[in-house]
Amino acid sequence: MSTERFVPGTVERFVQAVVAGGITMVAGLWLTALFRVGSLPWLAGVALAVAGVAGLAWGIYSELSL
């Protein structure tokens, strides 16, 4: 039986990127759904959604063995 305890900060970096990317993408998609197309909040939502997808892609790509 292992006596190791969870220590904050021990989560793999790719997991952090996938989770943060997913949260960012969802926030951006909500903004695009809630505001009029072309408005400043809508554009911020698009930027967040793109950044979220990039974070997800980086997190997944960093774990691929090519």
C-alpha positions as CSV (number, residue, x, y, z in Angstrom):
1,M,0.0,0.0,0.0
2,S,1.4,3.4,-1.0
3,T,1.7,6.1,1.6
4,E,2.1,8.8,-1.0
5,R,-0.3,11.7,-0.7
6,F,-1.5,14.1,-3.3
7,V,0.7,17.1,-3.4
8,P,-0.6,20.2,-5.1
9,G,1.4,21.0,-8.2
10,T,2.0,17.4,-9.1
11,V,-0.5,17.3,-11.9
12,E,1.0,16.6,-15.2
13,R,1.6,19.7,-17.3
14,F,-0.4,18.3,-20.3
15,V,-3.4,17.7,-18.0
16,Q,-3.3,21.3,-16.9
17,A,-3.2,22.5,-20.5
18,V,-6.1,20.3,-21.5
19,V,-8.3,21.4,-18.6
20,A,-7.4,25.1,-18.9
21,G,-7.9,24.9,-22.7
22,G,-11.3,23.3,-22.2
23,I,-12.5,25.8,-19.7
24,T,-11.2,28.7,-21.8
25,M,-12.9,27.3,-24.9
26,V,-16.2,26.9,-23.1
27,A,-16.1,30.4,-21.7
28,G,-15.4,31.8,-25.2
29,L,-18.3,29.8,-26.7
30,W,-20.6,31.1,-24.0
31,L,-19.6,34.7,-24.9
32,T,-20.2,34.1,-28.6
33,A,-23.6,32.6,-27.8
34,L,-24.7,35.5,-25.4
35,F,-23.6,38.5,-27.4
36,R,-24.4,40.0,-30.8
37,V,-22.1,39.0,-33.7
38,G,-19.4,41.6,-34.2
39,S,-19.7,43.2,-30.8
40,L,-16.6,43.5,-28.6
41,P,-17.6,40.8,-26.1
42,W,-18.4,38.5,-29.0
43,L,-14.9,39.1,-30.5
44,A,-13.4,38.4,-27.0
45,G,-15.3,35.2,-27.0
46,V,-13.9,34.2,-30.4
47,A,-10.4,34.9,-29.1
48,L,-11.0,32.9,-26.0
49,A,-12.4,30.0,-28.0
50,V,-9.4,29.9,-30.3
51,A,-7.0,30.1,-27.4
52,G,-8.9,27.3,-25.7
53,V,-8.6,25.1,-28.8
54,A,-4.9,25.9,-29.0
55,G,-4.4,24.9,-25.4
56,L,-6.3,21.6,-25.9
57,A,-4.3,20.9,-29.0
58,W,-1.0,21.6,-27.3
59,G,-1.9,19.4,-24.3
60,I,-2.9,16.5,-26.5
61,Y,0.0,16.9,-29.0
62,S,2.6,17.1,-26.2
63,E,1.7,13.5,-25.2
64,L,1.8,12.0,-28.6
65,S,4.7,9.8,-29.4
66,L,5.5,10.6,-33.0
